[in-house]
C-alpha cells in the first residue's frame, strides 16, 4: 500500500533549500500523493519569544509547504530544552488546529526538537533515523519513547534502539525515479567543458578522507577532479592545500548545485568517489550519494560501507588508500566491462521511492489495524 491522501508533517534538522538530504527527498516524494508540511529547524534562539512566536509558511509546490519558526527559550540545559519543547508544541498544536487539520502523520528526521508527537495530536508518529546521533541529544531518546514507529536506514542504526519497546523497521535511503531520466534541455544548461573527470558530490567537510583525495589528485595529475557541494572550513592540512590554497590545477570546485540538477554532472563524469573518513563510525554504514551515482550506471570508488559491502562486483571497493589508488589506476588504464553500467542501474532501481514508500505504507497500515 502506498501512502496517499494523507497530511504529513516532516521535521528536519537541515532546512529546505537547494541542498537536499534524505529529509527533503522524502518530503518531495511524499508530496506527490499527499499534503506535506516540511518543518524547518528554528531560525534563531531568543531569550524569550513567547509573545512573538509565529509559524510562517512558504509554498514550494501545490502539496508541499515549508514551515518556519523560532525558539521560545534558548537551549541552556535539559530543563530549558524540555520546557521549550512543551511550549512550542502547545503553540504548534494550536496552529495545526487553526488550519483545520485533525488527522495527520508526524514523521520526524530531527533528533533534537518537537520530540513528543503526542503533544501535537498526531494520529501516527514516526522517528526515522537516517543519521545516528549516539543519544548526544535529549530529543533522540525522547523521540524513541514517544513515537509509535521507529524507522532506520540500516539495521546497524536500528540495533541501537533495542531498549525501546516499539515496532522497528529498516526503511532505507531512497532515490527518485527522476534520477534515472535526463532532460536534454537541462542537460545542455549544466554541460561542463571539463571532460573525463572524477566526481565527488556532497558537503565538503570533516567527514571526507582529505588525505586520500589529495593522493588521488597528485597521482593522477592528468585526470580532472570535480567537486560539487558547499565547502566548510577545516583545519586539516590536506583540505587546506586542495580546497583553500587551490594548489592543484586538476581540481575544479563548482560549489553547491540544486539536488535535482546533480544527475547531469554525474552523467558527464567518468567515475564517482565516495571516500569518507572511516574513523567516524557513522561514515562506515552508507553514503546516500552512492545510490545516486549508481542510478546513472557510473563506476564508484568507495571504502567498504556496511550496506554496500556485497556490491564488490559492481563497485570498486577497498578499505585502504593503496587499494583505492590501485583500483582507480586499473580503471584508468583498462576501463571496465560494458555490462556493469546496466547492473548498477538495476541495483539502484530497487531503491526507488515508489518501492520505499510502498513498504513504509504497509508498515503504517499494519500498525493502525
MARSE-843007 format. One record per residue (C-alpha): y, z negated, x negated; residue in one letter. Coordinates in pm, 1 decimal, always signed. Example, Ala and Ser with C-alpha at 12.3 -4.5 7.8 and 13.67 -1.06 7.14 Angstrom:
BEGIN
atom north:-450.0&up:-780.0&east:-1230.0&residu:A $
atom north:-106.0&up:-714.0&east:-1367.0&residu:S $
% end
This chain:
BEGIN
atom north:+0.0&up:+0.0&east:+0.0&residu:X $
atom north:+339.1&up:+94.4&east:-134.2&residu:X $
atom north:+642.0&up:-127.4&east:-76.8&residu:X $
atom north:+852.2&up:+40.4&east:+193.5&residu:X $
atom north:+1136.5&up:-56.9&east:+421.4&residu:X $
atom north:+1188.9&up:-396.6&east:+258.7&residu:X $
atom north:+1503.2&up:-573.9&east:+144.9&residu:X $
atom north:+1458.1&up:-681.0&east:-217.4&residu:X $
atom north:+1681.0&up:-894.3&east:-439.7&residu:X $
atom north:+1619.9&up:-840.5&east:-812.2&residu:X $
atom north:+1765.7&up:-1077.0&east:-1071.5&residu:X $
atom north:+1810.6&up:-965.7&east:-1430.6&residu:X $
atom north:+1930.4&up:-1131.6&east:-1749.3&residu:X $
atom north:+2076.3&up:-793.6&east:-1850.5&residu:X $
atom north:+2350.0&up:-633.7&east:-1637.6&residu:X $
atom north:+2342.7&up:-296.5&east:-1470.4&residu:X $
atom north:+2470.2&up:-20.5&east:-1698.2&residu:X $
atom north:+2370.2&up:+286.3&east:-1896.9&residu:X $
atom north:+2114.8&up:+89.5&east:-2099.2&residu:X $
atom north:+1813.1&up:+28.7&east:-1879.0&residu:X $
atom north:+1532.7&up:-218.4&east:-1930.6&residu:X $
atom north:+1234.2&up:-291.6&east:-1705.6&residu:X $
atom north:+1458.0&up:-465.4&east:-1452.3&residu:X $
atom north:+1687.8&up:-168.6&east:-1399.2&residu:X $
atom north:+1393.1&up:+69.6&east:-1378.7&residu:X $
atom north:+1215.6&up:-142.8&east:-1118.9&residu:X $
atom north:+1535.5&up:-169.9&east:-915.4&residu:X $
atom north:+1594.2&up:+205.4&east:-921.6&residu:X $
atom north:+1235.4&up:+292.9&east:-834.1&residu:X $
atom north:+1204.7&up:+33.3&east:-558.0&residu:X $
atom north:+1530.7&up:+159.8&east:-406.4&residu:X $
atom north:+1365.3&up:+496.3&east:-337.4&residu:X $
atom north:+1186.6&up:+340.2&east:-38.1&residu:X $
atom north:+1363.6&up:+3.3&east:+6.4&residu:X $
atom north:+1707.6&up:-156.0&east:+14.8&residu:X $
atom north:+1760.6&up:-319.5&east:-324.3&residu:X $
atom north:+2025.3&up:-565.6&east:-440.9&residu:X $
atom north:+2041.9&up:-596.4&east:-820.5&residu:X $
atom north:+2196.8&up:-931.4&east:-915.7&residu:X $
atom north:+2379.5&up:-914.1&east:-1248.0&residu:X $
atom north:+2389.5&up:-1219.1&east:-1476.7&residu:X $
atom north:+2710.3&up:-1423.0&east:-1428.7&residu:X $
atom north:+3014.4&up:-1259.1&east:-1583.3&residu:X $
atom north:+3166.2&up:-1578.5&east:-1723.4&residu:X $
atom north:+3131.6&up:-1955.0&east:-1744.1&residu:X $
atom north:+3402.6&up:-2158.1&east:-1575.7&residu:X $
atom north:+3491.2&up:-2527.1&east:-1590.8&residu:X $
atom north:+3478.4&up:-2541.1&east:-1212.4&residu:X $
atom north:+3466.5&up:-2236.6&east:-991.7&residu:X $
atom north:+3351.7&up:-2362.4&east:-651.5&residu:X $
atom north:+3657.8&up:-2251.0&east:-453.9&residu:X $
atom north:+3686.4&up:-1909.9&east:-618.5&residu:X $
atom north:+3316.8&up:-1818.9&east:-619.7&residu:X $
atom north:+3268.3&up:-1474.4&east:-465.7&residu:X $
atom north:+2982.7&up:-1226.3&east:-460.0&residu:X $
atom north:+3121.2&up:-882.3&east:-540.2&residu:X $
atom north:+2922.7&up:-567.3&east:-467.4&residu:X $
atom north:+2914.3&up:-223.4&east:-625.4&residu:X $
atom north:+2718.8&up:+61.9&east:-469.7&residu:X $
atom north:+2500.4&up:+258.9&east:-711.7&residu:X $
atom north:+2311.5&up:+469.9&east:-456.7&residu:X $
atom north:+2272.0&up:+454.9&east:-81.5&residu:X $
atom north:+1991.0&up:+199.0&east:-117.3&residu:X $
atom north:+2091.0&up:+24.7&east:-441.4&residu:X $
atom north:+2374.7&up:-226.5&east:-471.4&residu:X $
atom north:+2478.8&up:-440.6&east:-768.6&residu:X $
atom north:+2596.9&up:-796.8&east:-700.8&residu:X $
atom north:+2821.8&up:-980.5&east:-947.2&residu:X $
atom north:+2937.3&up:-1343.7&east:-951.2&residu:X $
atom north:+3045.5&up:-1622.5&east:-1188.4&residu:X $
atom north:+2902.4&up:-1961.8&east:-1274.3&residu:X $
atom north:+3039.8&up:-2262.2&east:-1090.1&residu:X $
atom north:+2967.1&up:-2505.3&east:-1373.1&residu:X $
atom north:+2909.2&up:-2446.0&east:-1746.4&residu:X $
atom north:+2553.9&up:-2489.9&east:-1879.2&residu:X $
atom north:+2623.6&up:-2804.0&east:-2080.0&residu:X $
atom north:+2283.2&up:-2961.5&east:-2019.6&residu:X $
atom north:+1993.6&up:-2955.3&east:-1772.4&residu:X $
atom north:+2177.9&up:-3177.6&east:-1525.5&residu:X $
atom north:+2465.6&up:-2930.4&east:-1509.0&residu:X $
atom north:+2213.2&up:-2647.2&east:-1503.4&residu:X $
atom north:+2025.8&up:-2785.8&east:-1200.8&residu:X $
atom north:+2345.2&up:-2867.7&east:-1013.8&residu:X $
atom north:+2495.8&up:-2527.5&east:-1090.7&residu:X $
atom north:+2181.1&up:-2354.6&east:-965.2&residu:X $
atom north:+2179.6&up:-2558.8&east:-644.1&residu:X $
atom north:+2548.3&up:-2494.2&east:-571.0&residu:X $
atom north:+2529.0&up:-2121.3&east:-639.8&residu:X $
atom north:+2205.7&up:-2084.9&east:-443.1&residu:X $
atom north:+2369.6&up:-2254.7&east:-144.5&residu:X $
atom north:+2667.1&up:-2019.2&east:-155.4&residu:X $
atom north:+2444.4&up:-1718.1&east:-218.5&residu:X $
atom north:+2221.8&up:-1803.9&east:+78.4&residu:X $
atom north:+2533.2&up:-1820.5&east:+297.1&residu:X $
atom north:+2644.0&up:-1478.8&east:+166.5&residu:X $
atom north:+2299.6&up:-1330.5&east:+236.2&residu:X $
atom north:+2307.1&up:-1463.0&east:+592.4&residu:X $
atom north:+2656.7&up:-1318.1&east:+640.4&residu:X $
atom north:+2509.6&up:-975.1&east:+560.5&residu:X $
atom north:+2263.8&up:-1021.4&east:+845.5&residu:X $
atom north:+1966.9&up:-1046.8&east:+606.2&residu:X $
atom north:+1691.3&up:-1288.7&east:+704.8&residu:X $
atom north:+1369.7&up:-1133.0&east:+570.6&residu:X $
atom north:+1369.6&up:-1035.9&east:+203.4&residu:X $
atom north:+1166.5&up:-1034.7&east:-117.5&residu:X $
atom north:+1312.5&up:-1219.5&east:-415.3&residu:X $
atom north:+1190.7&up:-1050.7&east:-737.3&residu:X $
atom north:+1310.4&up:-1231.7&east:-1048.0&residu:X $
atom north:+1305.7&up:-1092.5&east:-1400.9&residu:X $
atom north:+1551.7&up:-1358.3&east:-1517.6&residu:X $
atom north:+1405.2&up:-1686.4&east:-1650.9&residu:X $
atom north:+1745.7&up:-1855.0&east:-1666.0&residu:X $
atom north:+1907.9&up:-1874.9&east:-1320.8&residu:X $
atom north:+1855.6&up:-1861.6&east:-943.9&residu:X $
atom north:+1521.1&up:-2018.2&east:-1021.9&residu:X $
atom north:+1444.0&up:-2172.2&east:-683.9&residu:X $
atom north:+1398.9&up:-1886.3&east:-435.0&residu:X $
atom north:+1323.6&up:-2141.0&east:-161.2&residu:X $
atom north:+1693.5&up:-2237.5&east:-165.7&residu:X $
atom north:+1780.7&up:-1876.4&east:-85.3&residu:X $
atom north:+1540.3&up:-1843.5&east:+205.9&residu:X $
atom north:+1322.1&up:-1571.6&east:+51.1&residu:X $
atom north:+1021.5&up:-1459.0&east:+255.2&residu:X $
atom north:+823.5&up:-1383.2&east:-62.5&residu:X $
atom north:+926.3&up:-1471.8&east:-417.0&residu:X $
atom north:+801.1&up:-1324.7&east:-744.4&residu:X $
atom north:+865.1&up:-1415.8&east:-1105.2&residu:X $
atom north:+790.5&up:-1110.3&east:-1318.3&residu:X $
atom north:+757.5&up:-1186.2&east:-1689.8&residu:X $
atom north:+842.6&up:-876.0&east:-1893.8&residu:X $
atom north:+954.7&up:-1081.2&east:-2196.8&residu:X $
atom north:+804.6&up:-1421.8&east:-2267.0&residu:X $
atom north:+1067.5&up:-1686.5&east:-2347.9&residu:X $
atom north:+833.2&up:-1969.9&east:-2455.7&residu:X $
atom north:+985.3&up:-2209.0&east:-2199.7&residu:X $
atom north:+1306.2&up:-2231.1&east:-2400.3&residu:X $
atom north:+1494.4&up:-2223.8&east:-2070.1&residu:X $
atom north:+1460.5&up:-2471.4&east:-1786.7&residu:X $
atom north:+1465.6&up:-2179.8&east:-1542.8&residu:X $
atom north:+1140.0&up:-2027.3&east:-1667.1&residu:X $
atom north:+938.3&up:-2336.5&east:-1578.5&residu:X $
atom north:+1127.4&up:-2379.1&east:-1251.8&residu:X $
atom north:+1060.5&up:-2018.7&east:-1151.9&residu:X $
atom north:+689.6&up:-2062.3&east:-1217.9&residu:X $
atom north:+685.9&up:-2371.4&east:-999.1&residu:X $
atom north:+898.9&up:-2230.2&east:-717.5&residu:X $
atom north:+779.7&up:-1868.1&east:-691.8&residu:X $
atom north:+496.2&up:-1753.0&east:-468.7&residu:X $
atom north:+354.1&up:-1499.6&east:-714.9&residu:X $
atom north:+354.4&up:-1472.0&east:-1094.6&residu:X $
atom north:+351.5&up:-1122.2&east:-1246.6&residu:X $
atom north:+344.9&up:-1033.4&east:-1616.1&residu:X $
atom north:+336.2&up:-707.4&east:-1807.3&residu:X $
atom north:+46.9&up:-832.9&east:-2020.1&residu:X $
atom north:-242.3&up:-1075.2&east:-1979.2&residu:X $
atom north:-121.0&up:-1231.8&east:-2305.3&residu:X $
atom north:+200.6&up:-1333.5&east:-2129.3&residu:X $
atom north:+20.3&up:-1438.2&east:-1812.5&residu:X $
atom north:-212.0&up:-1672.3&east:-2004.0&residu:X $
atom north:+89.9&up:-1885.6&east:-2093.5&residu:X $
atom north:+134.4&up:-1975.3&east:-1726.5&residu:X $
atom north:-217.6&up:-2111.8&east:-1676.0&residu:X $
atom north:-87.2&up:-2458.8&east:-1586.4&residu:X $
atom north:+78.2&up:-2324.9&east:-1270.5&residu:X $
atom north:-144.4&up:-2304.8&east:-963.5&residu:X $
atom north:-5.3&up:-1976.7&east:-832.9&residu:X $
atom north:-160.1&up:-1631.8&east:-782.7&residu:X $
atom north:-119.8&up:-1447.4&east:-1114.8&residu:X $
atom north:-141.0&up:-1072.4&east:-1168.8&residu:X $
atom north:-82.2&up:-824.7&east:-1450.5&residu:X $
atom north:+178.9&up:-575.1&east:-1331.0&residu:X $
atom north:+252.1&up:-365.0&east:-1641.1&residu:X $
atom north:+551.0&up:-171.3&east:-1763.0&residu:X $
atom north:+603.1&up:+145.4&east:-1563.3&residu:X $
atom north:+770.3&up:+480.4&east:-1611.8&residu:X $
atom north:+936.0&up:+704.2&east:-1358.7&residu:X $
atom north:+782.3&up:+1035.3&east:-1263.4&residu:X $
atom north:+1125.7&up:+1172.8&east:-1359.3&residu:X $
atom north:+1040.9&up:+1112.4&east:-1725.3&residu:X $
atom north:+782.9&up:+1391.4&east:-1724.7&residu:X $
atom north:+1025.8&up:+1658.2&east:-1599.9&residu:X $
atom north:+1308.6&up:+1824.9&east:-1792.2&residu:X $
atom north:+1600.1&up:+1992.1&east:-1614.2&residu:X $
atom north:+1719.9&up:+2297.9&east:-1804.7&residu:X $
atom north:+2092.3&up:+2243.6&east:-1745.1&residu:X $
atom north:+2085.2&up:+1878.5&east:-1852.3&residu:X $
atom north:+1868.2&up:+1968.8&east:-2148.1&residu:X $
atom north:+2138.4&up:+2203.8&east:-2275.2&residu:X $
atom north:+2401.2&up:+1932.7&east:-2229.9&residu:X $
atom north:+2207.4&up:+1695.2&east:-2457.1&residu:X $
atom north:+2093.6&up:+1952.5&east:-2711.8&residu:X $
atom north:+2130.7&up:+1845.8&east:-3075.7&residu:X $
atom north:+2195.9&up:+2066.3&east:-3376.9&residu:X $
atom north:+1959.3&up:+1841.9&east:-3574.0&residu:X $
atom north:+1605.3&up:+1981.6&east:-3589.9&residu:X $
atom north:+1258.3&up:+1843.8&east:-3667.7&residu:X $
atom north:+1373.6&up:+1483.5&east:-3658.0&residu:X $
atom north:+1209.4&up:+1145.7&east:-3617.3&residu:X $
atom north:+1347.1&up:+938.0&east:-3330.9&residu:X $
atom north:+1394.3&up:+571.0&east:-3251.3&residu:X $
atom north:+1530.3&up:+470.6&east:-2910.0&residu:X $
atom north:+1633.4&up:+116.4&east:-2826.1&residu:X $
atom north:+1873.5&up:-159.8&east:-2918.9&residu:X $
atom north:+1915.6&up:-169.4&east:-3295.7&residu:X $
atom north:+1881.9&up:-541.7&east:-3359.5&residu:X $
atom north:+1675.4&up:-813.8&east:-3528.3&residu:X $
atom north:+1355.3&up:-706.7&east:-3353.8&residu:X $
atom north:+1323.3&up:-397.6&east:-3576.4&residu:X $
atom north:+1148.9&up:-380.3&east:-3914.2&residu:X $
atom north:+1453.4&up:-257.7&east:-4107.0&residu:X $
atom north:+1277.4&up:-262.9&east:-4443.1&residu:X $
atom north:+1016.4&up:-16.4&east:-4321.5&residu:X $
atom north:+1272.0&up:+213.7&east:-4161.3&residu:X $
atom north:+1459.4&up:+222.4&east:-4492.1&residu:X $
atom north:+1137.4&up:+301.6&east:-4683.1&residu:X $
atom north:+1067.0&up:+595.5&east:-4449.9&residu:X $
atom north:+1421.9&up:+723.1&east:-4482.1&residu:X $
atom north:+1406.6&up:+708.1&east:-4863.8&residu:X $
atom north:+1053.4&up:+850.3&east:-4893.3&residu:X $
atom north:+1116.4&up:+1146.7&east:-4662.1&residu:X $
atom north:+1470.1&up:+1247.2&east:-4751.7&residu:X $
atom north:+1433.7&up:+1596.8&east:-4601.4&residu:X $
atom north:+1344.9&up:+1452.9&east:-4260.2&residu:X $
atom north:+1636.0&up:+1362.8&east:-4029.8&residu:X $
atom north:+1601.6&up:+1021.2&east:-3864.1&residu:X $
atom north:+1788.1&up:+987.4&east:-3534.5&residu:X $
atom north:+1865.5&up:+650.4&east:-3376.0&residu:X $
atom north:+1973.4&up:+626.3&east:-3011.4&residu:X $
atom north:+2099.0&up:+288.0&east:-2893.0&residu:X $
atom north:+2368.7&up:+25.7&east:-2947.2&residu:X $
atom north:+2391.9&up:-127.9&east:-3294.6&residu:X $
atom north:+2404.6&up:-508.7&east:-3306.3&residu:X $
atom north:+2538.8&up:-653.6&east:-3635.0&residu:X $
atom north:+2267.6&up:-809.8&east:-3854.8&residu:X $
atom north:+2260.0&up:-999.3&east:-4183.0&residu:X $
atom north:+1957.3&up:-804.1&east:-4303.1&residu:X $
atom north:+2036.2&up:-610.1&east:-4624.4&residu:X $
atom north:+1832.0&up:-302.5&east:-4528.9&residu:X $
atom north:+2012.9&up:-294.7&east:-4194.9&residu:X $
atom north:+2348.9&up:-305.2&east:-4372.3&residu:X $
atom north:+2259.3&up:-15.3&east:-4602.4&residu:X $
atom north:+2123.5&up:+204.7&east:-4323.0&residu:X $
atom north:+2349.1&up:+127.3&east:-4027.1&residu:X $
atom north:+2672.7&up:-19.1&east:-4165.9&residu:X $
atom north:+2719.0&up:+140.5&east:-4507.0&residu:X $
atom north:+2550.3&up:+459.4&east:-4381.5&residu:X $
atom north:+2411.1&up:+511.2&east:-4728.6&residu:X $
atom north:+2153.2&up:+776.5&east:-4636.5&residu:X $
atom north:+2263.2&up:+1127.0&east:-4530.9&residu:X $
atom north:+1941.8&up:+1191.8&east:-4334.8&residu:X $
atom north:+2026.6&up:+913.0&east:-4086.5&residu:X $
atom north:+2205.2&up:+1006.2&east:-3762.9&residu:X $
atom north:+2337.3&up:+739.7&east:-3523.8&residu:X $
atom north:+2402.7&up:+869.2&east:-3172.5&residu:X $
atom north:+2493.1&up:+539.1&east:-3008.7&residu:X $
atom north:+2374.5&up:+437.3&east:-2661.0&residu:X $
atom north:+2284.0&up:+701.5&east:-2403.5&residu:X $
atom north:+2208.4&up:+660.8&east:-2035.4&residu:X $
atom north:+1842.0&up:+585.5&east:-1983.2&residu:X $
atom north:+1789.1&up:+888.9&east:-1762.0&residu:X $
atom north:+1901.6&up:+1120.8&east:-2046.6&residu:X $
atom north:+1672.1&up:+976.5&east:-2315.1&residu:X $
atom north:+1388.4&up:+1216.6&east:-2234.1&residu:X $
atom north:+1599.2&up:+1508.8&east:-2354.6&residu:X $
atom north:+1631.0&up:+1355.9&east:-2701.3&residu:X $
atom north:+1260.8&up:+1269.9&east:-2702.7&residu:X $
atom north:+1173.4&up:+1627.8&east:-2605.6&residu:X $
atom north:+1361.1&up:+1758.9&east:-2911.2&residu:X $
atom north:+1205.7&up:+1511.0&east:-3155.9&residu:X $
atom north:+922.4&up:+1597.9&east:-3390.1&residu:X $
atom north:+788.9&up:+1240.3&east:-3376.0&residu:X $
atom north:+891.2&up:+896.5&east:-3248.8&residu:X $
atom north:+895.4&up:+549.7&east:-3400.2&residu:X $
atom north:+802.5&up:+208.3&east:-3254.9&residu:X $
atom north:+827.3&up:-10.5&east:-3564.1&residu:X $
atom north:+925.0&up:-360.1&east:-3459.2&residu:X $
atom north:+929.3&up:-676.2&east:-3670.8&residu:X $
atom north:+583.3&up:-818.4&east:-3607.7&residu:X $
atom north:+692.3&up:-1163.4&east:-3723.8&residu:X $
atom north:+830.0&up:-1201.7&east:-3371.8&residu:X $
atom north:+533.2&up:-1282.8&east:-3150.0&residu:X $
atom north:+692.7&up:-1109.2&east:-2851.2&residu:X $
atom north:+702.4&up:-784.3&east:-3052.6&residu:X $
atom north:+325.8&up:-785.1&east:-3100.1&residu:X $
atom north:+242.4&up:-726.0&east:-2732.3&residu:X $
atom north:+401.2&up:-394.4&east:-2631.6&residu:X $
atom north:+714.5&up:-182.1&east:-2662.4&residu:X $
atom north:+836.5&up:-20.2&east:-2341.6&residu:X $
atom north:+983.5&up:+290.2&east:-2509.4&residu:X $
atom north:+637.7&up:+376.1&east:-2642.0&residu:X $
atom north:+532.0&up:+483.4&east:-2291.4&residu:X $
atom north:+845.9&up:+695.0&east:-2258.7&residu:X $
atom north:+759.9&up:+868.2&east:-2587.4&residu:X $
atom north:+402.5&up:+932.3&east:-2473.8&residu:X $
atom north:+502.7&up:+1088.8&east:-2143.5&residu:X $
atom north:+664.8&up:+1370.3&east:-2344.4&residu:X $
atom north:+344.8&up:+1403.1&east:-2548.1&residu:X $
atom north:+512.7&up:+1304.2&east:-2875.1&residu:X $
atom north:+337.4&up:+1165.5&east:-3183.5&residu:X $
atom north:+422.2&up:+795.6&east:-3210.3&residu:X $
atom north:+409.8&up:+597.6&east:-3533.5&residu:X $
atom north:+370.0&up:+233.3&east:-3449.4&residu:X $
atom north:+242.1&up:-103.8&east:-3550.3&residu:X $
atom north:-62.7&up:-215.6&east:-3353.8&residu:X $
atom north:+65.9&up:-369.6&east:-3030.5&residu:X $
atom north:-197.9&up:-561.8&east:-2836.6&residu:X $
atom north:-151.5&up:-346.4&east:-2526.9&residu:X $
atom north:-188.9&up:-21.7&east:-2721.9&residu:X $
atom north:-448.7&up:-105.0&east:-2986.9&residu:X $
atom north:-710.0&up:+102.9&east:-2802.6&residu:X $
atom north:-488.7&up:+412.2&east:-2841.5&residu:X $
atom north:-554.2&up:+477.0&east:-3210.1&residu:X $
atom north:-690.9&up:+817.4&east:-3116.3&residu:X $
atom north:-363.8&up:+939.5&east:-2966.4&residu:X $
atom north:-114.3&up:+724.3&east:-3157.1&residu:X $
atom north:-60.7&up:+672.2&east:-3531.2&residu:X $
atom north:-121.8&up:+300.2&east:-3573.1&residu:X $
atom north:-114.0&up:+68.6&east:-3871.9&residu:X $
atom north:-0.8&up:-286.2&east:-3937.5&residu:X $
atom north:+112.5&up:-219.7&east:-4295.0&residu:X $
atom north:+413.1&up:-41.3&east:-4440.0&residu:X $
atom north:+187.1&up:+161.7&east:-4666.6&residu:X $
atom north:-27.6&up:+265.5&east:-4372.4&residu:X $
atom north:+270.1&up:+392.1&east:-4171.5&residu:X $
atom north:+414.9&up:+574.4&east:-4473.3&residu:X $
atom north:+81.6&up:+746.8&east:-4536.1&residu:X $
atom north:+26.5&up:+840.5&east:-4171.9&residu:X $
atom north:+371.1&up:+993.3&east:-4144.1&residu:X $
atom north:+318.4&up:+1179.2&east:-4471.9&residu:X $
atom north:-10.4&up:+1322.8&east:-4343.2&residu:X $
atom north:+157.7&up:+1435.0&east:-4021.1&residu:X $
atom north:+449.8&up:+1599.5&east:-4202.4&residu:X $
atom north:+211.1&up:+1787.5&east:-4433.7&residu:X $
atom north:-60.2&up:+1890.1&east:-4188.6&residu:X $
atom north:+63.4&up:+1842.1&east:-3833.5&residu:X $
atom north:-190.8&up:+1737.2&east:-3569.7&residu:X $
atom north:-433.8&up:+1871.7&east:-3311.2&residu:X $
atom north:-258.1&up:+2050.6&east:-3025.5&residu:X $
atom north:-471.5&up:+1871.1&east:-2766.8&residu:X $
atom north:-318.4&up:+1532.6&east:-2849.1&residu:X $
atom north:+4.9&up:+1601.1&east:-2658.7&residu:X $
atom north:-184.7&up:+1651.9&east:-2331.8&residu:X $
atom north:-392.2&up:+1339.0&east:-2397.3&residu:X $
atom north:-76.8&up:+1130.6&east:-2439.0&residu:X $
atom north:+79.2&up:+1264.0&east:-2121.3&residu:X $
atom north:-241.4&up:+1194.6&east:-1927.7&residu:X $
atom north:-241.6&up:+835.3&east:-2052.4&residu:X $
atom north:+125.2&up:+782.9&east:-1961.9&residu:X $
atom north:+67.3&up:+916.9&east:-1610.8&residu:X $
atom north:-149.9&up:+613.7&east:-1536.0&residu:X $
atom north:+165.1&up:+401.4&east:-1554.4&residu:X $
atom north:+397.4&up:+584.3&east:-1317.4&residu:X $
atom north:+598.2&up:+356.3&east:-1093.2&residu:X $
atom north:+425.5&up:+508.1&east:-794.6&residu:X $
atom north:+98.4&up:+359.6&east:-922.0&residu:X $
atom north:+253.3&up:+32.6&east:-1038.2&residu:X $
atom north:+447.8&up:-31.1&east:-717.2&residu:X $
atom north:+148.1&up:+60.5&east:-502.1&residu:X $
atom north:-52.6&up:-201.9&east:-689.9&residu:X $
atom north:+222.3&up:-462.5&east:-651.2&residu:X $
atom north:+248.5&up:-377.0&east:-282.0&residu:X $
atom north:-120.8&up:-451.4&east:-228.8&residu:X $
atom north:-79.2&up:-787.1&east:-403.0&residu:X $
atom north:+219.8&up:-880.0&east:-184.4&residu:X $
atom north:+40.8&up:-767.3&east:+131.9&residu:X $
atom north:-266.6&up:-972.0&east:+45.2&residu:X $
atom north:-52.2&up:-1280.3&east:-22.2&residu:X $
atom north:+118.5&up:-1252.1&east:+317.8&residu:X $
atom north:-208.9&up:-1241.3&east:+514.0&residu:X $
% end
